[in-house]
Amino acid sequence: MSFRKFKKWHLGEGLQVDGIFFIRSLEGLSAFGSLEELILDNNLLGNDLVLPGLPRLHTLTLNKNQITDLESLLDHLAEVTPALEYLSLLGNVACPNELISLEKDEEDYKRYRCFVLHKLPNLKFLDARKVTRKEREEALVRGSFMKVVKPKASSDHVEAPPEHPYTPLPSASRDLTNHRGVLGKCRYVYYGKNSEGNRFIRDDQL
């Protein structure tokens, strides 16, 4: 059952676009504590996603939302959905694949699966793929090392972009509309002392 079809006051905060209501929060979900399947695809759910305790929930799909913090989500799901067996996060930044970013590849996705299974070892299906025995064994041994740590940009100091882009040319030559030559001094002088070509030039040829 898709909660996107319920009325606004059953859901909490959201956004309506062209008659379609997109969920941003799940404040009203606490009234459905006996849920077993929850489909929340194609919404605006982000890292502030909070689910109530759903002890019977075994299927959860969050495809195509705005989730970027994978570890926080998995820790939350491990706490509130102990019976979860099927999870799908396709279409989120937290789920790395080439459909989201060309910088990601199959190895990134394998590491992601390993980390998810480390956090949620009871899963039987992850995204559109069945969990294999080999994946479980690898997650048990290496899962804790598969976490991807992203540096956080400091909000205290934001460096303003330079007024002019960097160029190695002298300042007098930066104006493209002013075509003048530039004369400068060089600290290095070449005497030709170690030049191999000088061995074949006689003094009378200079």
C-alpha positions as CSV (number, residue, x, y, z in Angstrom):
1,M,0.0,0.0,0.0
2,S,1.4,3.4,-1.0
3,F,1.0,6.1,1.6
4,R,1.3,8.7,-1.2
5,K,-2.3,8.0,-1.9
6,F,-3.5,9.0,1.6
7,K,-4.8,12.5,2.4
8,K,-2.5,15.2,3.6
9,W,-3.6,15.1,7.2
10,H,-2.7,11.4,7.5
11,L,0.9,12.1,6.5
12,G,2.2,15.2,8.0
13,E,4.2,17.8,6.0
14,G,4.5,17.5,2.2
15,L,4.4,19.3,-1.1
16,Q,1.7,19.1,-3.7
17,V,2.7,19.6,-7.3
18,D,0.2,19.2,-10.2
19,G,-2.2,17.4,-8.0
20,I,0.4,14.9,-6.7
21,F,1.3,15.0,-3.0
22,F,5.0,14.3,-2.2
23,I,5.8,13.3,1.3
24,R,8.4,15.1,3.3
25,S,7.7,13.6,6.8
26,L,5.9,10.7,8.3
27,E,4.4,12.2,11.4
28,G,1.0,10.4,11.0
29,L,2.5,7.0,10.4
30,S,2.4,6.1,14.2
31,A,-1.2,5.2,13.8
32,F,-0.3,2.3,11.5
33,G,1.9,0.2,13.9
34,S,0.8,-3.1,12.4
35,L,2.1,-2.3,8.9
36,E,3.9,-5.2,7.1
37,E,4.7,-3.4,3.8
38,L,5.5,0.3,3.2
39,I,6.1,1.8,-0.2
40,L,7.4,5.4,-0.1
41,D,8.9,5.7,-3.6
42,N,9.2,9.0,-5.5
43,N,8.9,11.4,-2.6
44,L,10.9,14.1,-0.8
45,L,12.1,12.1,2.2
46,G,15.6,13.0,3.3
47,N,18.1,12.4,6.1
48,D,15.6,13.6,8.7
49,L,13.3,10.6,8.0
50,V,11.8,9.2,11.2
51,L,9.8,6.0,11.4
52,P,7.7,5.0,14.4
53,G,8.3,1.5,15.8
54,L,7.0,-1.0,13.2
55,P,7.7,-4.4,14.6
56,R,5.9,-6.3,11.8
57,L,7.3,-4.4,8.9
58,H,9.1,-6.8,6.5
59,T,9.1,-4.7,3.3
60,L,10.3,-1.1,2.9
61,T,11.0,0.7,-0.3
62,L,12.4,4.2,-0.4
63,N,13.4,4.5,-4.0
64,K,13.9,7.9,-5.6
65,N,14.0,10.1,-2.5
66,Q,16.6,12.5,-1.1
67,I,18.5,10.3,1.3
68,T,22.3,10.8,1.4
69,D,23.3,9.6,4.9
70,L,23.3,5.9,4.6
71,E,24.6,5.0,8.1
72,S,22.1,7.1,10.0
73,L,19.2,5.5,8.0
74,L,20.4,2.0,8.6
75,D,20.9,2.6,12.4
76,H,17.4,3.9,12.6
77,L,15.9,1.0,10.6
78,A,17.7,-1.5,12.8
79,E,16.1,0.1,15.8
80,V,12.5,0.5,14.6
81,T,12.0,-2.3,12.0
82,P,13.5,-5.4,13.6
83,A,11.6,-7.8,11.2
84,L,12.7,-6.0,8.0
85,E,13.7,-8.5,5.2
86,Y,13.3,-6.4,2.0
87,L,14.8,-2.9,1.6
88,S,15.2,-0.9,-1.6
89,L,17.0,2.5,-1.8
90,L,17.5,2.8,-5.5
91,G,17.5,6.4,-6.8
92,N,19.0,7.9,-3.6
93,V,22.5,9.4,-3.3
94,A,23.0,7.0,-0.4
95,C,22.8,4.1,-2.9
96,P,25.8,4.5,-5.2
97,N,25.3,3.3,-8.8
98,E,25.9,4.6,-12.3
99,L,22.2,5.6,-12.7
100,I,22.8,8.2,-10.0
101,S,26.4,9.3,-10.8
102,L,28.7,8.4,-13.6
103,E,31.6,8.5,-11.0
104,K,30.2,5.4,-9.4
105,D,30.7,1.8,-10.6
106,E,29.9,-1.7,-9.7
107,E,32.6,-1.9,-7.0
108,D,31.0,1.1,-5.2
109,Y,27.7,-0.7,-5.3
110,K,29.2,-3.9,-3.9
111,R,30.7,-2.0,-1.0
112,Y,27.4,-0.4,-0.4
113,R,25.6,-3.8,-0.2
114,C,28.3,-5.1,2.1
115,F,27.9,-2.2,4.5
116,V,24.0,-2.4,4.4
117,L,24.1,-6.2,5.2
118,H,26.6,-5.5,8.1
119,K,24.0,-3.1,9.6
120,L,20.9,-5.1,8.7
121,P,22.0,-8.8,8.7
122,N,18.4,-10.1,8.5
123,L,17.8,-8.7,5.0
124,K,16.9,-11.3,2.3
125,F,16.5,-8.8,-0.6
126,L,18.4,-5.5,-1.0
127,D,17.2,-3.2,-3.8
128,A,16.3,-5.5,-6.7
129,R,18.7,-8.3,-5.9
130,K,18.5,-11.3,-3.6
131,V,21.1,-11.4,-0.8
132,T,23.6,-14.3,-1.4
133,R,25.3,-16.4,1.1
134,K,28.7,-15.1,-0.1
135,E,27.5,-11.5,0.6
136,R,26.4,-12.4,4.1
137,E,29.8,-13.9,4.8
138,E,31.7,-10.9,3.4
139,A,29.5,-8.5,5.4
140,L,30.3,-10.4,8.6
141,V,34.0,-10.1,8.0
142,R,34.4,-6.8,6.1
143,G,31.2,-5.0,6.4
144,S,32.3,-2.6,9.2
145,F,35.2,-1.4,6.9
146,M,32.9,-0.6,4.0
147,K,31.7,2.7,5.4
148,V,32.3,5.7,3.1
149,V,33.3,8.8,5.0
150,K,32.5,12.1,3.3
151,P,34.3,15.3,4.4
152,K,31.9,17.9,5.7
153,A,32.3,21.4,4.5
154,S,32.7,23.9,7.3
155,S,29.9,26.4,7.5
156,D,31.9,28.8,9.8
157,H,34.0,30.2,7.0
158,V,33.2,30.3,3.4
159,E,35.9,31.6,1.2
160,A,34.7,34.1,-1.4
161,P,35.6,33.3,-5.0
162,P,38.4,35.4,-6.4
163,E,37.3,38.5,-8.3
164,H,39.5,37.5,-11.3
165,P,40.4,33.9,-12.2
166,Y,43.9,32.8,-11.6
167,T,46.4,33.2,-14.5
168,P,50.2,32.8,-14.5
169,L,50.6,35.8,-16.8
170,P,51.7,39.2,-15.4
171,S,48.9,41.5,-14.4
172,A,49.7,43.9,-17.4
173,S,48.8,41.2,-19.9
174,R,45.4,40.1,-18.4
175,D,43.3,42.6,-20.2
176,L,42.3,40.8,-23.4
177,T,41.3,44.1,-25.1
178,N,44.7,45.6,-24.5
179,H,47.2,43.9,-26.7
180,R,50.5,45.2,-25.4
181,G,53.8,43.4,-24.9
182,V,55.1,42.8,-21.5
183,L,58.8,43.1,-20.5
184,G,60.0,41.4,-17.3
185,K,63.2,40.2,-15.7
186,C,64.1,36.5,-15.2
187,R,66.1,35.4,-12.2
188,Y,67.8,32.6,-14.2
189,V,70.4,33.3,-16.9
190,Y,71.4,30.5,-19.4
191,Y,75.0,30.4,-20.3
192,G,75.0,27.2,-22.2
193,K,77.7,25.7,-20.0
194,N,76.2,22.2,-19.8
195,S,74.6,22.1,-23.2
196,E,75.5,19.0,-25.2
197,G,75.1,20.9,-28.5
198,N,78.0,23.3,-27.6
199,R,80.5,20.5,-27.9
200,F,80.1,20.5,-31.7
201,I,80.5,24.3,-32.2
202,R,83.9,25.8,-32.8
203,D,84.9,29.2,-31.6
204,D,85.3,30.4,-35.2
205,Q,81.7,29.4,-36.0
206,L,80.3,31.7,-33.3
